[in-house]
Amino acid sequence: MGGYDKMKRWTLRLIAGLLTTVSMLPAMTITGHAAKAEALVGYRGDVDGDMRLTGGDVIMLSQYLLGTIALPDTKYADIDGNGVLTASDLTLLKRVLLTGESPEPVYQEIIFEDPTPDERIPAPVKALNPSLPSTGEVEVLMFTVNFPDCQFTEGYSSQQVWELAFGPENPQDPAYPMESITAYYSRASYGMLHVNGEVYEYTAQNSIHSYIDNTDALVEEVLRAFDAQLDYTKYDVDQNGEMDTLILALPGTADKANWWPCSGGYYGWQRFDEVRASNLLIGGWSLSDRSGFNSTWIHEMGHGMGLPDYYKYENYEGDECYGLNGDAGWMMMDDALADMSCFDKLMYGWYDEDHVMVYDGGTKRYTLTSSQQEANCILIPRVREDGYYSEYFMIEYATHEGNNATWWLFRDGGIRVLHCQAEICEGWWGPEFKWNNYGMYYDTSNEKQRVLRLVNDYGGFFRHGDVISDQTEGFRWYDENGDRTVETNLKITVEALPSGEYRLTITDLTA
């Protein structure tokens, strides 16, 4: 959690615990979504096919009705849609031109080049060499660690902690949607990631204070104590000689200044069963706060899978520490609450090729369903050839369901637009996102490039009738100095459909 203001995060968690209520929602069935995208191919009344309605269209249709010319294509001339061209179509065409009405657009469904639903996008985050796989079956080893001078007071058995952290989905649980780490990640990943966990209890030999700045000693002590009992190779799913993730859960009474939960590493060289500890999640949290306990480790596991924090580490005041603000800004890798964003899901490899609808110019319209129910999003690349390790906008429809359930901030839901800058460079410790908070190129004023920004920051969701353009806060590309000044020349209109979906029409204003 880096240099985050720990007490502010602590206060946030206390407030979040009060907001969490019993959910009576049925269990979620999350599926893949066959992306629905359509391209503008013409307008009703555009007889000559130049994508405009002019007097020339009137002349051509008049001459056709008189029998003096033939039309190469009559599909757009049939304005009233009755299948034949008559004087009625000519009258309607003249009316549109005289009144200045907008002509009726004609859209055609886009057939994606690779519509195979099982064709997964390989997780781009793998380029960062994360310790924890983001897809498939993963094995997480958790120890609840007591100390002679600091102990858990809840009296939970290891089995009870396992049920708390790795139990099945249960929408009736008061902690839903944080009822378990396993259930959360199954929903977030559309079933692409299954977290198996094992829990053991251990009492350390020395006082908790003696392990400050010496977590390697605690790791070795714990693993050595269970060496004869456990086969540690089980927790090395990718078989690279390192455990994928080790969680040392400390009592909630542990000093917050020294034991605030974090994702770090084991830097010693001790091996057990020829496996070395690697990604280490460690910190104190009360077991009686089920929602807070699970969301803590969900967030930290997100780091283990390769994504950074989105909140600000330096140069902030008050609520300015958050990276994405307002109702639309709540997400797991920023606030340790709510669902993962569509950017996270793309990076982790939770989308098929046809779930990511890539805008490629012209006028296109897209239908978005709830990203908490189905995998689908829109991606607007700055330069399409640059791929996912580049600058682009991503759009999703967030709803008060699934991992966003019970949080009143999502009660109305809506469209959110994320400004992504996923460029990778060789950083201090190897490949990293160039613009992450700890990156060597990051401007700690927080005003320049960031891995993730929210368009309309503080402004909430976009809803029916809203228009997104270069005049919208944050909807511009970065310039060479890292400022958001370069116009997109795009216009996005937002329309809520009776079906509960949203339709977005994207228009290139330079075309």
C-alpha positions as CSV (number, residue, x, y, z in Angstrom):
1,M,0.0,0.0,0.0
2,G,3.1,2.2,-0.3
3,G,3.1,5.6,1.2
4,Y,-0.7,5.8,1.6
5,D,-2.1,7.8,4.5
6,K,-2.8,4.8,6.7
7,M,-5.2,6.4,9.2
8,K,-7.3,7.8,6.4
9,R,-7.6,4.3,4.9
10,W,-8.4,2.9,8.3
11,T,-11.2,5.5,8.7
12,L,-12.5,4.6,5.2
13,R,-12.7,0.9,6.2
14,L,-14.6,1.8,9.4
15,I,-17.1,3.7,7.4
16,A,-17.3,1.0,4.8
17,G,-18.1,-1.6,7.5
18,L,-21.1,0.5,8.6
19,L,-22.4,0.8,5.0
20,T,-22.3,-2.9,4.4
21,T,-25.7,-4.5,4.8
22,V,-27.3,-7.9,4.4
23,S,-27.8,-8.6,0.7
24,M,-30.9,-10.6,-0.3
25,L,-29.8,-10.8,-3.9
26,P,-29.8,-14.2,-5.7
27,A,-26.5,-15.8,-6.5
28,M,-24.9,-14.2,-9.6
29,T,-24.6,-16.1,-12.8
30,I,-21.8,-14.4,-14.7
31,T,-21.3,-15.1,-18.4
32,G,-19.4,-14.0,-21.4
33,H,-21.1,-11.3,-23.5
34,A,-21.2,-11.5,-27.3
35,A,-20.2,-7.9,-28.1
36,K,-22.8,-5.9,-29.9
37,A,-21.3,-3.2,-32.1
38,E,-22.6,-1.5,-35.2
39,A,-21.1,0.8,-37.8
40,L,-22.9,3.7,-39.4
41,V,-23.2,2.9,-43.0
42,G,-25.6,5.5,-44.3
43,Y,-28.7,7.7,-43.7
44,R,-32.3,7.3,-44.8
45,G,-32.7,9.6,-47.8
46,D,-29.0,9.6,-48.8
47,V,-29.7,8.6,-52.4
48,D,-26.3,9.3,-53.9
49,G,-24.4,7.6,-51.0
50,D,-22.2,10.5,-50.0
51,M,-23.3,10.3,-46.3
52,R,-25.2,13.6,-46.5
53,L,-28.7,14.7,-47.4
54,T,-28.6,17.5,-50.0
55,G,-30.6,18.8,-52.9
56,G,-28.7,16.4,-55.1
57,D,-30.6,13.5,-53.4
58,V,-33.9,15.2,-54.2
59,I,-33.0,15.5,-57.8
60,M,-31.8,11.9,-58.1
61,L,-34.9,10.5,-56.4
62,S,-37.2,12.7,-58.6
63,Q,-35.5,11.5,-61.8
64,Y,-35.8,7.9,-60.6
65,L,-39.5,8.2,-59.9
66,L,-39.9,9.8,-63.4
67,G,-38.1,6.8,-64.9
68,T,-35.3,8.8,-66.4
69,I,-32.4,7.2,-64.3
70,A,-31.7,4.1,-62.4
71,L,-30.3,4.1,-58.9
72,P,-27.2,2.0,-58.1
73,D,-28.6,1.3,-54.6
74,T,-32.1,2.0,-53.4
75,K,-31.8,0.8,-49.8
76,Y,-31.3,4.2,-48.3
77,A,-33.8,6.0,-50.5
78,D,-36.7,4.1,-48.9
79,I,-37.3,6.6,-46.1
80,D,-40.7,5.3,-45.0
81,G,-39.4,1.7,-44.9
82,N,-42.3,0.1,-46.9
83,G,-40.1,-1.6,-49.3
84,V,-40.9,0.4,-52.4
85,L,-39.9,3.9,-53.6
86,T,-42.8,6.3,-54.1
87,A,-43.7,9.9,-54.0
88,S,-44.1,9.6,-50.3
89,D,-40.3,9.0,-49.9
90,L,-39.7,12.1,-52.0
91,T,-42.0,14.2,-49.8
92,L,-40.3,12.9,-46.6
93,L,-36.9,13.7,-48.0
94,K,-37.9,17.3,-48.8
95,R,-39.4,17.7,-45.3
96,V,-36.1,16.6,-43.7
97,L,-34.1,19.1,-45.8
98,L,-36.6,22.0,-45.2
99,T,-37.0,21.5,-41.5
100,G,-33.3,20.7,-40.8
101,E,-34.2,17.5,-39.0
102,S,-31.5,15.0,-38.4
103,P,-31.7,12.2,-40.9
104,E,-32.3,8.6,-39.6
105,P,-29.0,6.8,-39.4
106,V,-28.6,3.3,-40.7
107,Y,-26.3,0.9,-38.8
108,Q,-24.9,-2.4,-39.7
109,E,-23.6,-5.0,-37.2
110,I,-19.9,-5.4,-37.0
111,I,-18.5,-8.9,-37.4
112,F,-15.3,-9.1,-35.4
113,E,-12.3,-10.8,-37.1
114,D,-12.1,-13.4,-34.4
115,P,-15.5,-14.0,-32.8
116,T,-14.4,-17.3,-31.2
117,P,-15.7,-17.0,-27.6
118,D,-13.0,-19.2,-26.1
119,E,-10.1,-17.1,-27.6
120,R,-8.7,-15.4,-24.4
121,I,-6.6,-12.3,-24.5
122,P,-3.3,-13.4,-23.0
123,A,-2.9,-11.4,-19.7
124,P,-0.8,-8.3,-20.7
125,V,0.3,-8.0,-17.0
126,K,2.4,-11.1,-17.4
127,A,5.0,-8.9,-19.0
128,L,5.7,-7.6,-15.5
129,N,6.5,-11.1,-14.2
130,P,4.0,-11.1,-11.4
131,S,4.4,-13.8,-8.8
132,L,0.7,-14.8,-8.6
133,P,-1.1,-16.1,-11.8
134,S,-4.3,-14.2,-12.6
135,T,-6.1,-17.1,-14.4
136,G,-6.7,-20.7,-13.6
137,E,-6.4,-22.5,-10.3
138,V,-4.1,-20.8,-7.7
139,E,-3.0,-22.1,-4.3
140,V,-2.7,-19.5,-1.5
141,L,-1.1,-20.4,1.9
142,M,-2.3,-18.3,4.8
143,F,-1.0,-18.3,8.4
144,T,-2.8,-16.5,11.2
145,V,0.2,-15.5,13.4
146,N,0.0,-14.8,17.1
147,F,2.7,-13.4,19.2
148,P,3.4,-13.6,23.0
149,D,2.5,-10.0,23.3
150,C,-0.1,-9.6,20.5
151,Q,-2.8,-12.2,19.8
152,F,-6.1,-12.7,18.0
153,T,-8.9,-12.3,20.4
154,E,-11.8,-13.7,18.3
155,G,-11.1,-17.4,19.1
156,Y,-11.5,-18.5,15.5
157,S,-10.2,-22.0,14.6
158,S,-8.2,-22.4,11.4
159,Q,-11.3,-24.0,9.8
160,Q,-13.4,-20.9,10.7
161,V,-10.7,-18.6,9.2
162,W,-10.7,-20.8,6.1
163,E,-14.5,-20.5,5.7
164,L,-14.1,-16.7,6.2
165,A,-11.4,-16.3,3.6
166,F,-11.9,-19.1,1.1
167,G,-15.5,-20.3,1.5
168,P,-18.1,-20.5,-1.3
169,E,-20.2,-17.7,-2.6
170,N,-23.0,-16.7,-0.3
171,P,-25.1,-13.6,-1.2
172,Q,-26.9,-13.8,2.1
173,D,-23.7,-13.3,4.1
174,P,-23.7,-9.9,5.8
175,A,-20.2,-9.3,4.4
176,Y,-21.3,-9.9,0.7
177,P,-19.7,-9.2,-1.7
178,M,-16.6,-9.6,0.4
179,E,-17.9,-12.8,1.9
180,S,-14.7,-14.6,0.8
181,I,-11.6,-14.0,-1.3
182,T,-12.5,-17.0,-3.4
183,A,-16.0,-15.8,-4.2
184,Y,-14.9,-12.3,-5.0
185,Y,-12.3,-13.3,-7.5
186,S,-14.6,-15.8,-9.1
187,R,-17.1,-13.1,-9.8
188,A,-14.6,-10.5,-10.8
189,S,-12.9,-12.8,-13.3
190,Y,-16.1,-14.3,-14.8
191,G,-14.9,-17.6,-13.5
192,M,-11.4,-17.3,-15.0
193,L,-9.6,-17.3,-11.6
194,H,-10.3,-19.8,-8.8
195,V,-8.5,-19.1,-5.5
196,N,-7.9,-22.2,-3.4
197,G,-6.6,-21.5,0.1
198,E,-5.3,-23.3,3.2
199,V,-5.1,-21.8,6.6
200,Y,-2.9,-22.7,9.6
201,E,-2.3,-21.1,13.0
202,Y,1.1,-20.3,14.4
203,T,2.4,-18.6,17.5
204,A,5.7,-16.8,17.0
205,Q,8.7,-17.3,19.3
206,N,9.4,-13.6,19.9
207,S,7.5,-10.4,20.5
208,I,5.9,-8.7,17.5
209,H,8.2,-5.8,18.0
210,S,11.2,-7.9,17.3
211,Y,10.1,-8.6,13.7
212,I,9.7,-5.0,12.7
213,D,11.9,-4.5,9.6
214,N,12.8,-8.2,9.8
215,T,9.8,-10.0,8.2
216,D,12.2,-12.4,6.5
217,A,13.0,-13.9,9.9
218,L,9.3,-14.4,10.6
219,V,8.7,-16.0,7.2
220,E,11.5,-18.5,7.8
221,E,10.3,-19.2,11.3
222,V,6.8,-20.0,10.2
223,L,7.7,-22.1,7.2
224,R,10.3,-24.0,9.1
225,A,7.7,-24.9,11.8
226,F,5.4,-26.5,9.2
227,D,8.1,-27.9,6.9
228,A,7.5,-31.5,8.0
229,Q,3.7,-31.1,7.7
230,L,3.3,-29.2,4.3
231,D,4.6,-29.8,0.8
232,Y,5.4,-26.2,-0.2
233,T,5.7,-27.2,-3.9
234,K,1.9,-27.2,-3.9
235,Y,1.9,-23.4,-3.6
236,D,4.2,-23.0,-6.6
237,V,1.5,-23.3,-9.3
238,D,3.7,-22.0,-12.2
239,Q,6.6,-24.2,-11.0
240,N,9.2,-21.5,-11.1
241,G,10.7,-22.5,-7.7
242,E,8.9,-19.8,-5.8
243,M,5.7,-19.8,-3.8
244,D,3.1,-17.8,-5.6
245,T,1.7,-16.0,-2.5
246,L,2.2,-16.3,1.2
247,I,-0.2,-14.5,3.6
248,L,0.8,-13.8,7.2
249,A,-2.4,-12.5,8.8
250,L,-1.5,-10.7,12.0
251,P,-3.9,-9.8,14.8
252,G,-6.1,-6.7,14.4
253,T,-4.5,-5.2,17.4
254,A,-1.0,-5.1,15.8
255,D,0.5,-1.6,15.6
256,K,-0.9,0.1,12.5
257,A,2.2,2.2,12.0
258,N,4.4,-0.9,11.5
259,W,1.9,-3.6,10.5
260,W,-0.5,-2.0,8.1
261,P,-1.3,-4.7,5.5
262,C,1.0,-4.6,2.5
263,S,2.3,-6.6,-0.5
264,G,6.0,-7.1,-0.5
265,G,8.5,-9.8,-0.8
266,Y,10.7,-12.3,1.0
267,Y,14.3,-11.3,0.3
268,G,16.1,-14.2,2.0
269,W,17.3,-17.4,0.4
270,Q,16.0,-20.2,2.6
271,R,14.2,-22.9,0.6
272,F,11.7,-25.4,1.9
273,D,11.0,-28.4,-0.4
274,E,13.2,-26.6,-2.9
275,V,10.7,-23.8,-3.0
276,R,11.5,-20.3,-1.9
277,A,9.0,-17.8,-0.5
278,S,8.4,-14.9,-2.9
279,N,5.4,-12.6,-2.8
280,L,4.6,-11.8,0.9
281,L,1.3,-10.3,2.0
282,I,1.6,-9.3,5.7
283,G,-0.3,-7.1,8.1
284,G,-2.9,-6.9,10.9
285,W,-6.6,-6.9,10.5
286,S,-9.4,-8.0,12.8
287,L,-11.1,-11.4,11.9
288,S,-14.4,-10.1,13.2
289,D,-14.4,-7.5,10.4
290,R,-15.0,-10.1,7.7
291,S,-15.6,-7.6,4.9
292,G,-12.5,-5.6,5.8
293,F,-10.3,-8.6,6.3
294,N,-11.1,-10.1,2.9
295,S,-11.0,-6.9,1.0
296,T,-7.6,-6.2,2.5
297,W,-6.1,-9.5,1.1
298,I,-8.1,-9.2,-2.2
299,H,-6.5,-5.8,-2.8
300,E,-3.0,-7.1,-1.8
301,M,-3.4,-10.2,-4.0
302,G,-4.2,-7.7,-6.9
303,H,-0.6,-6.4,-6.4
304,G,0.7,-10.0,-6.4
305,M,-0.9,-10.4,-9.9
306,G,0.9,-7.3,-11.1
307,L,-1.2,-4.2,-10.8
308,P,-0.2,-1.1,-8.8
309,D,-2.2,1.1,-6.4
310,Y,-4.2,3.9,-8.2
311,Y,-4.3,6.2,-5.2
312,K,-1.7,8.9,-4.7
313,Y,1.3,8.4,-2.4
314,E,2.6,12.0,-2.3
315,N,1.6,15.6,-2.5
316,Y,-2.1,15.3,-1.6
317,E,-4.4,16.9,0.9
318,G,-7.5,15.4,2.5
319,D,-9.5,13.3,0.0
320,E,-7.1,14.2,-2.7
321,C,-5.2,11.0,-1.8
322,Y,-7.6,8.9,-3.9
323,G,-6.6,8.4,-7.5
324,L,-10.1,8.1,-8.9
325,N,-12.8,10.1,-7.1
326,G,-16.6,10.4,-6.8
327,D,-19.1,7.6,-7.1
328,A,-17.6,6.3,-10.4
329,G,-14.1,6.1,-8.9
330,W,-14.6,3.4,-6.4
331,M,-12.7,0.2,-7.3
332,M,-10.6,-2.5,-5.6
333,M,-7.1,-1.3,-6.6
334,D,-7.9,2.3,-5.5
335,D,-10.1,2.1,-2.4
336,A,-9.9,-1.7,-1.6
337,L,-13.7,-1.8,-2.1
338,A,-16.0,-2.7,-4.9
339,D,-15.2,-4.6,-8.2
340,M,-12.1,-4.6,-10.3
341,S,-12.2,-2.1,-13.2
342,C,-12.4,-3.1,-16.9
343,F,-8.7,-2.1,-17.2
344,D,-7.8,-4.5,-14.4
345,K,-9.8,-7.3,-16.0
346,L,-8.1,-6.7,-19.4
347,M,-4.7,-6.7,-17.8
348,Y,-5.4,-9.9,-15.9
349,G,-6.6,-11.8,-19.0
350,W,-10.2,-12.1,-18.0
351,Y,-11.6,-11.1,-21.4
352,D,-12.1,-12.9,-24.7
353,E,-11.2,-11.0,-27.9
354,D,-14.8,-10.3,-28.7
355,H,-15.5,-8.9,-25.2
356,V,-13.3,-5.9,-25.9
357,M,-15.0,-3.8,-28.6
358,V,-12.2,-1.7,-30.2
359,Y,-13.2,1.6,-31.8
360,D,-11.5,2.0,-35.1
361,G,-12.9,5.3,-36.5
362,G,-16.0,6.6,-38.2
363,T,-19.3,6.5,-36.4
364,K,-19.9,3.4,-34.4
365,R,-22.4,2.5,-31.7
366,Y,-22.0,-0.1,-29.0
367,T,-24.3,-1.8,-26.6
368,L,-22.9,-2.3,-23.0
369,T,-24.4,-4.6,-20.4
370,S,-23.5,-4.6,-16.7
371,S,-19.8,-5.4,-16.4
372,Q,-20.7,-7.0,-13.0
373,Q,-22.9,-9.5,-15.0
374,E,-21.1,-10.0,-18.3
375,A,-17.7,-9.5,-19.7
376,N,-17.8,-6.5,-22.1
377,C,-16.2,-3.1,-22.6
378,I,-15.2,-0.5,-25.2
379,L,-11.6,0.4,-25.9
380,I,-10.6,3.6,-27.8
381,P,-6.9,3.4,-28.7
382,R,-4.8,6.5,-29.4
383,V,-2.8,4.5,-31.9
384,R,-4.4,1.1,-32.6
385,E,-1.1,-0.6,-33.6
386,D,0.4,0.1,-30.2
387,G,-1.7,-2.6,-28.5
388,Y,-2.5,-2.9,-24.8
389,Y,0.8,-1.5,-23.6
390,S,-0.1,2.0,-24.7
391,E,-2.5,4.9,-24.1
392,Y,-6.2,4.4,-24.6
393,F,-9.6,5.0,-23.1
394,M,-11.8,2.2,-21.7
395,I,-15.5,2.4,-21.1
396,E,-17.7,0.1,-19.0
397,Y,-21.2,0.1,-17.5
398,A,-20.9,-0.4,-13.7
399,T,-24.0,-1.5,-11.8
400,H,-25.1,-2.1,-8.2
401,E,-24.6,-5.9,-8.6
402,G,-22.1,-8.6,-8.0
403,N,-18.9,-7.1,-6.4
404,N,-20.5,-3.7,-6.4
405,A,-23.6,-4.9,-4.5
406,T,-24.5,-3.3,-1.1
407,W,-22.3,-0.2,-1.8
408,W,-24.8,2.6,-2.0
409,L,-22.4,4.6,-4.2
410,F,-23.4,2.3,-7.1
411,R,-27.2,2.4,-6.4
412,D,-27.9,4.1,-9.8
413,G,-24.8,2.9,-11.6
414,G,-23.9,4.2,-15.0
415,I,-21.1,4.6,-17.6
416,R,-17.5,5.3,-16.5
417,V,-14.6,6.2,-18.8
418,L,-11.0,5.4,-17.8
419,H,-7.9,7.0,-19.2
420,C,-5.3,4.2,-19.3
421,Q,-1.6,4.6,-19.8
422,A,-0.2,1.1,-19.7
423,E,3.3,1.7,-21.2
424,I,5.9,-0.6,-19.7
425,C,9.6,0.2,-19.1
426,E,12.6,-1.3,-17.4
427,G,12.2,0.1,-13.8
428,W,14.1,-0.1,-10.6
429,W,13.4,-3.8,-10.1
430,G,12.7,-5.0,-13.6
431,P,9.8,-4.4,-16.0
432,E,7.1,-2.2,-14.6
433,F,4.3,0.2,-15.6
434,K,6.2,3.3,-16.6
435,W,3.7,5.6,-14.9
436,N,3.1,3.8,-11.6
437,N,3.5,5.7,-8.4
438,Y,6.8,4.2,-7.6
439,G,8.1,4.4,-11.1
440,M,11.3,6.3,-11.9
441,Y,9.5,8.4,-14.5
442,Y,6.5,9.3,-12.3
443,D,5.9,13.0,-11.5
444,T,4.9,13.0,-7.8
445,S,2.8,16.2,-8.4
446,N,0.3,13.6,-9.6
447,E,-0.6,16.0,-12.4
448,K,1.1,14.1,-15.3
449,Q,0.7,10.6,-16.7
450,R,-0.8,8.0,-14.4
451,V,-1.5,4.3,-15.1
452,L,-5.2,5.0,-14.6
453,R,-7.3,8.2,-14.4
454,L,-11.0,8.7,-14.3
455,V,-12.6,10.9,-17.0
456,N,-15.0,13.3,-15.2
457,D,-13.1,12.8,-12.0
458,Y,-15.4,13.8,-9.0
459,G,-18.2,14.2,-11.5
460,G,-19.7,10.7,-11.1
461,F,-21.1,8.4,-13.8
462,F,-22.3,9.3,-17.2
463,R,-26.0,8.6,-17.8
464,H,-28.8,9.0,-20.4
465,G,-28.4,12.1,-22.5
466,D,-24.8,12.9,-21.5
467,V,-22.3,13.8,-24.2
468,I,-18.5,13.1,-23.7
469,S,-16.2,15.2,-25.8
470,D,-13.0,17.2,-25.6
471,Q,-14.9,19.7,-23.4
472,T,-15.4,16.9,-20.8
473,E,-13.0,17.0,-17.9
474,G,-10.1,14.6,-18.5
475,F,-11.1,13.4,-22.0
476,R,-8.0,14.3,-23.8
477,W,-4.7,12.6,-24.7
478,Y,-1.4,13.3,-23.0
479,D,1.0,15.7,-24.7
480,E,4.8,15.3,-24.8
481,N,5.0,17.0,-21.4
482,G,2.5,14.7,-19.8
483,D,-0.4,17.2,-19.7
484,R,-3.9,16.3,-21.0
485,T,-4.1,18.8,-23.8
486,V,-4.3,16.8,-27.1
487,E,-7.8,16.7,-28.5
488,T,-9.4,13.4,-29.3
489,N,-11.8,14.9,-31.8
490,L,-14.4,12.4,-30.6
491,K,-18.0,12.8,-29.5
492,I,-19.7,10.1,-27.4
493,T,-23.4,10.1,-26.8
494,V,-24.9,8.1,-24.0
495,E,-28.3,6.5,-24.2
496,A,-30.0,4.3,-21.6
497,L,-32.1,1.5,-23.2
498,P,-35.4,0.1,-21.9
499,S,-33.7,-3.3,-21.7
500,G,-31.4,-2.0,-18.9
501,E,-28.4,-1.7,-21.2
502,Y,-26.6,1.4,-22.4
503,R,-26.0,2.4,-26.0
504,L,-23.0,4.6,-26.8
505,T,-22.4,6.2,-30.1
506,I,-18.9,7.3,-30.9
507,T,-18.3,9.7,-33.7
508,D,-15.0,10.9,-35.2
509,L,-15.6,14.6,-35.7
510,T,-12.7,14.9,-38.3
511,A,-14.2,12.3,-40.6
